[in-house]
Amino acid sequence: GSTAYSLSAGGPIVEPEAKNIIITPVCAHEFGSRSIVASDKRQVSVQMVRNARRNAYLSADGGRAVRLNMGDVATIRKSNMETKLLRLKERSFFDVLNAKFICN
């Protein structure tokens, strides 16, 4: 899910129980662009500045990208709704990570 999307763009691996907001630039044109890990209590706003020379797109959790126009503001915050997930196997997040990253 979201960990795979973030990881493929150079973002961090964060265990689901950490309850964070992860902001990862995708295909950033600046060498210094890095992921930001923020508390889920934080509200983050991103604004497309009026004198921007490039297009910008916003994609949430790997969903369809939306073009930001000059002056647009996107605000990211934790939802009031919570999704319950069903675990089919008794494998922890770290068991899955270990299986995916360790070559036998």
Secondary structure, DSSP 8 states (H G I E B T S, - for coil): -HHHHHHHTT-----GGG-EEEE--SS-SSTT---EEEETT--EEEE--TT-SS-EEE-STT---EEE-TT-EEEE---S--------SS--HHHHHHHHH---
